Amino acid sequence: MQVSLVPHDQLKEAQQARWLQWAEARAELQSPLVQPELLRRVHHVRGDLQVAVFEDEAGEAAFLPFRNDNETAIAPLGCLAGIQG
């Protein structure tokens, strides 16, 4: 398993498409609060949203968006607190 930290606005289109595919397949991820589009807007306003992209031999295995306030502390986004961790 490999993990890459990517600023939200630098996610590749294929990664965003995979994220949306997973969201459509799982009821708990269908909320607009966990869609890449809303998170893109949050990043546009805050500027500190990153995504941990977990990859295995088959490709992306998970996406975990988080705030990076000062590069020494990270926190889940408030809208995702109920499904993270």
PyMOL commands that set and color helices and strands:
alter all, ss='L'
color gray80, all
select helices_A, chain A and resi 8-10+13-25+27-29+32-34+36-46+78-80
alter helices_A, ss='H'
color red, helices_A
select strands_A, chain A and resi 2-7+49-56+59-68+74-76
alter strands_A, ss='S'
color yellow, strands_A
deselect
rebuild
show_as cartoon
